[in-house]
């Protein structure tokens, strides 16, 4: 219905559906009618989620409705034909609610924990390589096996069940399936609490923060960051590198929440805590698939700057960050942020070059992220002549034309 529309055009579409004038809507969000008119006509970029959220709230819709989420995951040899629908069916299956309700495994025997652990690792590695089809295909079976394993292996299996739900949450947030992501994160945290393992607990705390972010609940995400940090803090003096990575990553997620809530003070507080932890860690690492370290802190400094409207900071810092040592997902997410910053400075050609390079590295990630889709749509709308072959072809590959 609103496919192929920019965020500004979606604002206009929903405003008309609500029967609200530009003057009334502008007043509800504390802006001028002229500003709203420029937004709806693509003369001003809506590139801050705090502003998008205020417009969504004033229109009585979700943030996802304005940014075009969820997006459809294409069928591929890795995903098969079920993709997200299979994951939805799994999460809605009553047998997922408790190991007591799980169907007996028949003649197959108990679930092999080593095999289950290897499958969890394979799914997280694929996620960090931005192979979303692979993850969508494997997670439903992974969850079913993990629930089954809890019947016979108890605490050890609970760890793997919690991580399986975290993998589901990570994928669903990337695809804009915010409600399903919340279900997965909530169940993952419940499983994590059964383990008594602060590393697993901290990892799932971070997962819930990301789920809150995906639903636009920025203030609760900030509050959870602080509450979770208080739970984990007593163990910090003797924390190993894995625990430090979990703790630091929690504050990076919290910094994004604070920036989207337009809270500069808390954003800087969270970034400083993350940076202090990264300095204690000493170097980039990927413990528990966090990709945490000094470089990821810099990535979030750029991302939060853009959320706060500090384009100059993002333009100055973004291109200087060397992400080559991080997983592909982190590299490409940073590339999209740099492209957004350059686009805000009307350096469209440079931004397009970065986008095309990112697509080469992670086609599925670029295809499904709202930033890449909205940037390309905006560039297409602003063309006074026929768009370049490179831009037109990219728009077609993103299913925007």
N, C-alpha and C positions, 0 to 999 in steps of 0.2 A: 504493500500500500504506500509506504514512504520510501521504498528502496530507490536508490539513485538520487536521493535528496541530500543536500548538505545539512549541517546542524541548523543553520539559520533558516533554511527553507522548511525544515521540520517544525521549527518554532512557529513560522507563519501558518503552516498547515494545521497544527494543533490549536493555534490561537483562533483561527477561523472556525474550526470544529466546535470550540467552546463558545463561540459567539462573543468574543472579547475584542475590544478595540486595541489598537497599538498604544493609545494613551493610557488605558486602564492597565494593561499588562506591564508597560514601562513603569507605571507608578507602583505596582506591586513589588517590583524588584529594585526600586530606588534608582531608576535610570530615566533618561529623557526619551521622548518619542522619536527624536532624530536618531539617537543611538540604536533603538530597536529597529527602526526602518533600515538602517545601514546593516545591521545584523541579518535581517531577513533577506536583504538583497546582496549578501556576500561581500559587502564593502568593509566589514569588520569581521575578523576571525573570532569565533568562539572557541578559544583554545585553553580555557581554564575551567576545570571541572567544578570549582566553587560557583562560578557564574552559571554554568550549565545546570547545576543542581538547583539554584535559586529559581531559574526559569521553569525547570521541570516541576518544582513545588508549586509555583504560581499557576501552572497549567493543570495541576492535579494528575501528573503522569510520572513515570519513572525516568531516571537518568538514562537508562538503556533505550527508552523510547526516542530520546533526542539524539543519542550517538549511534543509533542503528544496531543495537545489540538485542538479542543474540544474533550471531551470524551462522549461516548454514555451513557445516563442515562437509566438504565435498567427499564423495565416495572415492576410494582409492584402493589399490591392492592391499595396502597396510590396514586401512580402516574397515574394509568390507562394506556392506550395504546398511549395517545397523547404526554405526557411529554413535552419536549422542543419544539416539532413541534407546539403544540397548542399555546405556548407562542410566538413563532415566528410569527404565523399567526395573533395573537392579535396585536403585535407591528407593523405588516405590514398592518393592517386594517386601511383604510383611516379615519374611524370614530373615531380613537384614536387621530387624529390630532387636533380636536377641539370639545368641547361640542356641538357646533352648528350643527355638522354633525352626532351626536349620534342618533341612531334609537329610536323613542319613545318607552316607556316601555309598551304600550298598556294598557290592563286591570289590569296589575300588580300594578299600582299606583307608586308614588314616592319611591325612594330608602330610606330605613330606615337608618338614620345616625348611630344610636346606634348599629344596626346590622352590618353595614359596619365597624364601629370602632372595634367591637369585632372580625370581620374577619381579619382585619389588624393585630391585636394583636396575633391572632392564627397563622398567617403566619410567623410573626417575631419570635414567640416562637418556632415554628417548625424549622425554619432556625437555630436558636441557639442550637437546639437539634440535628442538622445535619440530619434532616429528609427531604432530598431534594426532594424525590418523592412526599411527601405531598405538599410541596411548589410549585413544578412544576404543580401539579394538580389544586391548588387553585388560583394561581396568575392570570391566564388569565381571570377567572370569576370576580376576585376582581377588575382588571383594568377596565373591561367593566362596572361593577356597579359603580365604582368611577367616571368614565367619565360621566355616566348617572346622578349621583348625583349632579354633578356640575351645571347642568341645573337648578335645583330647590333650591339647598342649598348654592351655591356660595362659599364664603370664607371657611366655615367649611368643605365643601366637598373638596376644593382645598388642604387642609392640608392632608386629607386622600388619595387623588389622588397622591400627591407628595410622601407620604410614600409607597404607593402601587408600584410606579415606583422604589423606593429605594429597596424594597423587590425583585423586578424583577432583578434589577442590581446586588444585592448581590448574588442571585442564579446563574445568568448567568456568573458572573466572576468566581465563584467556578467551573463551568463546562467548562470554557475556551471559552465560546461564547462571545468573546471580542467585536465584532461589534454590536451584539444585546445589550450587556451591555451598550455600549456607547449610543445607541438610547434611552434606558430606562432611563439612567442617565440624558441625556440632557432634556428629556421631564419632568422628575421629578424636575429638577432645574427650568424649566420654570413655573411649577405649584407652586413650593415653593415661587417664587418671587411674585406671586399673593396674597400670604397670609399675607405679612407684618409681619410674625412671625420669629424672628431671630433664634429661636430653630429649626424650620423646615428648614429654609434657610441654617443654619449651617450643619444640618444633610445631606442635599442634596449636599452641597459643598463637604463633605467627600465622598459621594457616587460617585461624578464625579471624585474625585482624584483616587478612587479605579478603576474606569473605565479606566482612563488614564494609571494606572499601568498595567492593564490587556492587554492593547494594546502596552505596551513597550514604552510609551511616558513619560519617567521619568522626563526630564527637564520641560515640561509643567505641570506635576503633582506637582513638587516642586514650580513652579511659582504660580500655583493656590492655593497651601497651604498658601503661603505668602499673596496673594491677598485676600483670604477668611478671613484669620486671621485679616487683616487690617479692613475688613468690620465689623467683630464681636467684635473687641477689644474695641471700645468705650463703649460697654455695660458690660464689664467685672467687673468694680468696684462694680456693684450691681447685678452681675450674681448669679442665684440660682444654685443648684447642677446639675440640668439638663443641663443648659447652660455651666457650667464648664466641664461637661462630653463631651458635643459636641465639645467644643473648644479643650480640651486635645486630644480627639480621632482624630481630624483633624491633629494634629501634629504627631501623631503616624503613620498615613497614609503617611504624608509628609516625615517622617524619612525613611520609606521603599523606597520611591521614591529616596531620596537622596543617600541611600546606594546602590541601584541598578544603580544609575548614577555614583557610585564610588566617591561620594563627601563626604569625611569624616567630613569636617567642618560643612556643613549644616546638616548632619546626627546628629551630636552631639548637634548642636543648637536646632534642632527640638525635640530631646529626652529630652534636658534640659527643654525646654518650657513645654513639656508634663509632665515631672516629677514635675515641680513647680506647675502645675495645679492639679496634683494628690495629692500633699501634701496639697494644699489648700482644696481639696475635703475631704481629711482625711482618706478615706477608700475605698475599692472596692465597686462598685455599678453597676447597670445595667440600668441607666436612658436612655430612648430612645434606648434601646437595644445596648448600646455602650460597655458594660462590662468594663467600664473605671475605672481605679484606679491604685494604686501603682503596683499591680501584673501584669496588662496588660502592664505597662511601662517596667517591667522586661522582659516580654515575647518579647517585641519588641527590647530590648537591645540584647537579644540572636539572634533574627532573623536578625537584622541589622549587628551584628558581623559576622554571616555566610555569608551574602551578600558581606561584605567587605573582606572576607577571613581570619578573625580573629578567627580561629577555637579554639584556646586555650581559649579565653574568653568564647565562647559558651559552650565548654566542662566543664569549671569550674563553670559557672553560671547556665547553663541550668538545670541540675539535682537538683539544690537547690531551684528552684522556685516552690512553692506550689500553684497549679492552682485549687485545689479541690473546691474552693468557686466560681469559674467562670462557665459560661455556657459550655456545652459539646464541642461546636465548638471551643472555645478558648483552652480548655484543650487538645484536640486532635491536633489542629494546633501546639501547643507548643511541644507536644510529637513527631510530625514529624520532627520538627526542631532539637530536641535533638538527635533523631535517625540519622539525617543527620550528625550532629557533631561527634557522636560516630563512624559512618561509615567512616568518613574522617580520623579517627585515627585507622582504621582497627579493631575496636571493633564491628565486625559484629554480633556476638551472642547477645551482649547487645542491639544493635540497633534493631535486629529482635524481641527480647522480648518486647521492647517498642512498636514496630509496631503492634505486635499481640494484645497487651493490648489495643492499640488505636482502632484497628479494632473491638474489642469486644464492645467498647463504641460507636463507630460511623462508622459502616460499609460503608455507602454511602460516607462519607467524605474521608475515606482512599482509597476507590475504585477510586474516581475521582480526587484526588489531584496528580499533576504531581510529587511531591516529593516522595510519597510512591511508585508510579509506577516505577519511575526511580531507586530508591534505590533497589527495589526488582529485577528489570531487571539486574542491575549491580551485585548484589550478585549472581544471577543465572549464569551470564557469568563467574564470577571469580571462580566458583567451579571447583576444579581439579578432584574431584570424584563426585559421585552421590549426589545431594543436599539432605539435611535433609528433612524428611517428612513435618516438619513444614514450611520450606521455599517453597518446591514444592507445597504444598497445598495452601499456601498464593498466590503464583504466579497464580495458577489455579483460585482461587476466584477472583483475580483481572483481569482475562481474558488475562493473559500475556503468557500463555502456551497453 
